[in-house]
Amino acid sequence: METNEKIVTGYRTLDDWLDQKYGEPGTEERDEFDSETAEFCLAATLKEERLRAGITQQQLADKLGTKKSYISRLLRMGSQM
């Protein structure tokens, strides 16, 4: 059976693995990874809460004082990565 999962060995912690893959905190690549991860988490949470509240993207945009296109783009970000 083929799988896309890879077993990660030789690392004691997730931070050790992240340091190896993206560099230590404070490096450009690691800061970019951390920023993208935070954006993804925020977008995923916003999408979840919008659905829980039962409101449309347009209603959310109106509540936040922004455009539906911005909300749509932001929520798509929460579905990717």
Buried (B, 14 or more C-beta within 10 A) or exposed (E): EEEEEEEEEEEEEEEEEBBEEBBEEEEEEBEEBBEEEEBBEEBBEBBEEBEEEEBEBEBBBBEEEEEBEEBBEBBEBBEEE
